């Protein structure tokens, strides 16, 4: 049994990020369908876990927290296949910070609808903390994925592509603020971008676990 588990362990590099992404997408899609008047285009995913949301506990504890725990498990597994140069360690630290920040945000739900128009009462401390965490977490993820790509990819071409994809991620992040009527759509695009990069890297490391680190 132990030998079987050892043989299966490398598959975690593929299974964990895929499962994390599918858990997030599936959970948000299901709860969004059950929530009246919820828009995947104009509303953040966090609105499903906001104080006024009908399924906030299911969203925060059943969707968001397991998603980040699976992501942290993937990062911990990936560490065992990378050598220790600074670039690799910094990328894993940044990605871990991203997952931990979003994990913390699940315990700090935003106010109704995850919006504050500034006209009525002041936002709650939980809302301010939640929105601050989200604002910080995504740039950390973009930088973390870029550094991880540079630590893994060996060719100049792949590293150039990594720079281009990082720019795409930055554009999605900026679009969240620039087009509030489509902020939910751009948040989902950014999340999908982050997961796609990590799944590709996990697949590459799985296929070549003995590849020298480029750090």
C-alpha positions in Angstrom: 0.0 0.0 0.0 2.8 2.4 0.9 4.6 1.7 -2.3 1.4 2.4 -4.3 1.0 5.7 -2.5 4.6 6.7 -3.3 4.0 5.9 -7.0 0.8 7.9 -7.0 2.2 10.9 -5.2 3.5 12.7 -8.2 0.0 12.8 -9.7 -0.9 15.2 -7.0 0.9 17.9 -9.0 -1.9 17.6 -11.6 -4.8 16.4 -9.4 -4.5 19.1 -6.7 -4.6 22.2 -8.8 -7.3 20.8 -11.1 -9.4 19.7 -8.1 -9.0 23.1 -6.5 -10.1 25.0 -9.6 -13.0 22.6 -10.3 -14.1 22.9 -6.7 -14.1 26.7 -6.9 -15.8 26.9 -10.3 -18.4 24.2 -9.5 -19.2 25.5 -6.1 -19.6 29.1 -7.3 -21.7 28.0 -10.3 -24.0 25.9 -8.2 -24.5 28.4 -5.4 -24.8 31.2 -7.9 -27.6 29.3 -9.7 -29.4 28.9 -6.3 -29.1 32.6 -5.4 -31.8 34.8 -6.8 -30.7 37.7 -9.1 -27.0 36.8 -8.8 -24.9 37.8 -11.8 -21.6 36.0 -12.6 -20.8 38.9 -14.9 -21.3 41.9 -12.6 -20.8 40.5 -9.1 -17.7 39.1 -7.3 -17.6 35.5 -6.2 -17.4 36.8 -2.7 -20.9 38.2 -2.9 -22.1 34.7 -2.6 -20.5 34.6 0.9 -21.4 38.1 1.9 -23.3 38.9 5.1 -26.7 39.0 3.3 -26.2 36.0 1.1 -28.6 33.1 1.6 -25.8 30.5 1.3 -22.9 32.4 2.8 -21.8 29.6 5.1 -21.9 27.0 2.4 -19.9 29.4 0.2 -17.2 30.4 2.7 -16.8 27.1 4.5 -17.8 24.6 1.8 -16.3 26.3 -1.3 -13.7 28.9 -0.6 -11.8 27.3 2.3 -11.5 23.8 0.7 -10.4 25.5 -2.5 -7.5 27.2 -0.8 -6.5 24.2 1.3 -6.2 22.2 -1.9 -4.1 24.9 -3.4 -1.8 25.0 -0.4 -1.4 21.2 -0.6 -0.4 21.6 -4.3 2.2 24.3 -3.4 3.6 22.1 -0.6 3.8 19.1 -3.0 5.5 21.2 -5.7 8.2 22.4 -3.3 9.5 18.8 -3.1 10.2 18.8 -6.8 12.0 22.1 -7.0 15.5 22.9 -5.9 16.2 25.8 -3.5 17.3 28.8 -5.5 15.8 32.1 -4.4 13.5 32.5 -7.4 11.8 29.1 -6.8 11.4 29.7 -3.0 10.1 33.2 -3.5 7.5 32.1 -6.0 6.2 29.4 -3.7 6.2 31.9 -0.8 4.1 34.3 -2.9 1.7 31.7 -4.0 1.3 30.4 -0.5 0.6 34.0 0.7 -2.0 34.3 -2.1 -3.8 31.1 -0.9 -3.5 32.0 2.8 -4.9 35.5 2.2 -7.9 34.2 0.3 -8.3 31.6 3.1 -8.4 34.4 5.6 -10.9 36.3 3.5 -13.4 33.4 3.8 -13.5 34.1 7.5 -14.1 37.8 6.9 -17.2 38.1 4.7 -17.8 41.4 2.9 -21.0 43.5 3.5 -24.2 43.0 1.4 -23.4 42.4 -2.2 -19.7 43.1 -1.6 -20.3 46.7 -2.6 -20.2 49.9 -0.7 -21.5 53.1 -2.4 -20.1 55.4 0.3 -23.5 57.1 0.7 -24.9 55.2 3.7 -23.2 53.8 6.8 -19.5 53.1 6.9 -18.4 49.6 5.8 -17.8 47.0 8.5 -14.2 46.1 9.5 -14.8 42.7 8.0 -15.7 44.2 4.7 -12.7 46.5 4.7 -10.4 43.6 5.6 -12.0 41.3 2.9 -11.7 43.8 0.1 -8.1 44.8 1.1 -7.1 41.1 1.2 -8.6 40.6 -2.3 -6.9 43.7 -3.6 -3.5 42.5 -2.4 -3.8 38.8 -3.1 -4.2 38.9 -6.9 -1.1 40.9 -7.6 0.8 38.6 -5.4 -0.5 35.6 -7.4 0.5 37.2 -10.7 4.0 37.8 -9.5 4.2 34.4 -7.9 3.2 32.6 -11.0 5.6 34.6 -13.1 8.6 33.8 -10.8 7.5 30.2 -10.7 7.5 30.1 -14.5 11.0 31.5 -14.6 12.1 28.9 -12.1 10.7 26.0 -14.0 10.8 26.8 -17.8 14.2 26.3 -19.3 13.9 28.0 -22.7 14.0 31.7 -23.5 10.8 31.3 -25.6 8.8 29.9 -22.7 10.0 32.6 -20.4 9.0 35.2 -22.9 5.6 33.6 -23.1 5.5 33.8 -19.3 6.1 37.5 -19.4 3.2 37.9 -21.9 0.8 35.9 -19.8 1.7 37.9 -16.7 0.8 41.0 -18.7 -2.6 39.4 -19.5 -3.1 38.6 -15.9 -2.3 42.3 -15.0 -4.8 43.4 -17.6 -7.6 41.2 -16.1 -6.8 42.7 -12.7 -6.9 46.3 -13.9 -10.2 45.6 -15.8 -11.8 44.6 -12.5 -11.5 48.2 -11.3 -12.0 49.9 -14.7 -15.2 48.1 -15.7 -17.2 47.5 -12.4 -20.3 46.3 -14.4 -18.2 43.3 -15.5 -16.0 42.9 -12.5 -17.3 39.4 -11.8 -16.4 38.3 -15.3 -12.9 39.7 -15.1 -12.4 38.2 -11.6 -13.3 34.8 -13.0 -11.0 35.3 -16.0 -8.1 36.2 -13.7 -8.8 33.1 -11.4 -8.9 30.9 -14.5 -5.6 32.4 -15.7 -3.9 31.7 -12.4 -5.2 28.2 -12.3 -4.3 27.5 -15.9 -0.7 28.5 -15.3 -0.3 26.4 -12.1 -1.9 23.4 -13.8 0.5 23.7 -16.8 3.5 24.0 -14.5 2.3 21.1 -12.3 2.0 19.0 -15.5 5.4 20.0 -16.7 7.1 19.2 -13.4 5.2 15.9 -13.2 6.4 14.9 -16.6 10.0 15.9 -15.8 10.4 15.7 -12.0 14.2 15.5 -12.4 14.5 18.6 -14.6 17.1 21.0 -13.2 15.8 24.1 -11.7 16.5 27.2 -13.7 16.8 29.5 -10.6 
